[in-house]
Amino acid sequence: YSELAITLFNFWSLKILLPIKVIFLILAFSPRLKLKVKSKRFFITGGTGTLGKALVSKILDNGGIPIIYSRDEGKQALIYGQDKDVKCIIGDIRDYDKLYVSMKKERPDIVIHTAALKRIDDMEYHPDECIKTNIYGTSNICKSMQTYSIPRIIYLQTALCYGTPTTNPIPVQHGCNPITSYGVSKLAGEKYLMLAKLPFVSFSISLLE
């Protein structure tokens, strides 16, 4: 896990399929991670979700500076309202102008993109909303990063991008054939990162133990 954590913060384009708990372990137990996080500014989209909260905790533990970009002002106040070490911005990744201005002001070293519409059943009934957030929103992040030369991004992908896997466990080289609107949108978001030629790490998250 230690070497994988170093790879994560050296940022060559990389795709990794891991259970969500393993990602937490990487962030929690890598002895060299502090050297890569200390004093770095992390711009976290969707930082009030389950994964976002865990990442913020580990970033703070290792001397980093988290900046939360989220449209849920209630959760921001409830989770981070009393924490002076966490900067909170109310904003939606669909809103390019707000995202652009926020990145210009904060000038992060790293973007961690966890924001997404991810309720799978709901996204089948509202694919237009899924597209606006998961695809266009990711495109807005890419354009903002390019404008201000923000060098690095961690993208939270989903194992649903593989569709119905032919093998289990799923190897990262497995072909992508998503069968849900959510899976399609997350794969398209990742393609935007590739087209933008941004150095990134893409974690395809599985909830399997």
LINGIJO-V540749 format. One record per backbone hydrogen bond with DSSP energy under -0.5 kcal/mol. CO is the residue of the C=O (numbers start at 0). NH is the residue of the N-H. E is the energy in kcal/mol with one decimal. If there is no record, write none. Layout:
CO:NH:E / CO:NH:E
This chain:
0:4:-2.3 / 1:5:-1.9 / 2:6:-2.2 / 3:7:-2.2 / 4:8:-1.6 / 5:9:-1.0 / 6:9:-0.6 / 6:10:-1.7 / 13:201:-2.9 / 15:17:-0.6 / 15:203:-3.5 / 17:205:-1.6 / 18:21:-0.9 / 18:22:-1.3 / 19:23:-1.6 / 20:24:-1.9 / 21:25:-2.4 / 22:26:-2.0 / 23:27:-2.2 / 24:28:-2.7 / 25:29:-1.1 / 28:30:-0.6 / 29:32:-1.0 / 31:34:-0.9 / 31:35:-0.6 / 32:35:-1.3 / 32:36:-1.2 / 33:37:-2.3 / 36:39:-2.4 / 39:41:-0.6 / 39:64:-3.0 / 40:42:-0.6 / 40:108:-2.0 / 40:109:-2.0 / 41:43:-0.8 / 41:66:-3.1 / 42:44:-0.7 / 42:111:-2.6 / 43:46:-0.9 / 43:68:-2.8 / 44:113:-1.4 / 45:48:-1.7 / 48:52:-2.6 / 49:53:-1.6 / 50:54:-2.4 / 51:55:-2.5 / 52:56:-2.1 / 53:57:-1.9 / 54:58:-2.7 / 55:59:-2.5 / 56:60:-2.1 / 57:61:-1.3 / 58:63:-3.1 / 59:62:-1.6 / 62:38:-3.1 / 63:65:-0.6 / 64:41:-2.9 / 65:86:-1.9 / 66:43:-3.2 / 67:69:-0.6 / 67:88:-2.9 / 68:45:-2.4 / 69:90:-1.6 / 70:72:-1.2 / 71:75:-2.0 / 72:76:-2.2 / 73:77:-2.3 / 74:78:-3.1 / 75:79:-2.4 / 76:80:-1.1 / 79:82:-1.8 / 81:83:-0.8 / 82:85:-1.2 / 84:86:-0.5 / 86:67:-3.5 / 88:69:-2.2 / 88:90:-0.7 / 91:94:-1.9 / 93:95:-1.2 / 94:98:-2.3 / 95:99:-3.2 / 96:100:-2.3 / 97:101:-2.3 / 98:102:-2.4 / 99:103:-2.1 / 100:104:-2.2 / 101:105:-2.5 / 102:106:-2.5 / 108:151:-0.6 / 109:42:-2.8 / 110:112:-0.6 / 110:153:-2.7 / 111:44:-2.1 / 111:113:-1.0 / 112:155:-1.8 / 115:117:-0.7 / 117:119:-1.1 / 118:122:-2.2 / 119:123:-1.0 / 120:123:-0.7 / 120:124:-0.8 / 121:124:-0.7 / 121:125:-1.5 / 125:128:-0.6 / 125:129:-1.6 / 126:130:-2.4 / 127:131:-2.0 / 128:132:-1.9 / 129:133:-2.4 / 129:134:-0.5 / 130:134:-1.5 / 130:135:-2.4 / 131:136:-0.8 / 134:138:-2.3 / 135:139:-2.3 / 136:140:-1.7 / 137:141:-2.3 / 138:142:-2.4 / 139:143:-2.3 / 140:144:-2.5 / 141:145:-2.4 / 142:146:-2.1 / 143:147:-1.6 / 144:149:-2.3 / 145:148:-0.9 / 148:150:-0.6 / 150:198:-0.5 / 151:110:-2.2 / 152:154:-0.5 / 152:200:-1.7 / 153:112:-3.0 / 154:156:-1.0 / 154:202:-2.4 / 156:204:-1.4 / 157:160:-1.8 / 158:161:-1.7 / 159:162:-1.3 / 160:176:-0.6 / 160:177:-0.5 / 162:164:-0.9 / 168:170:-0.5 / 170:173:-2.1 / 174:176:-0.5 / 179:183:-2.5 / 180:184:-2.4 / 181:185:-2.3 / 182:186:-1.9 / 183:187:-2.4 / 184:188:-2.1 / 185:189:-1.8 / 186:190:-1.9 / 187:191:-1.7 / 188:192:-1.4 / 189:193:-1.7 / 190:194:-2.6 / 191:195:-2.4 / 192:196:-0.6 / 192:197:-1.6 / 193:196:-0.8 / 198:152:-1.3 / 199:13:-1.8 / 200:154:-3.2 / 200:202:-0.6 / 201:15:-3.1 / 201:203:-0.7 / 202:156:-2.3 / 202:204:-1.0 / 203:17:-1.5 / 204:158:-2.2 / 205:19:-2.0
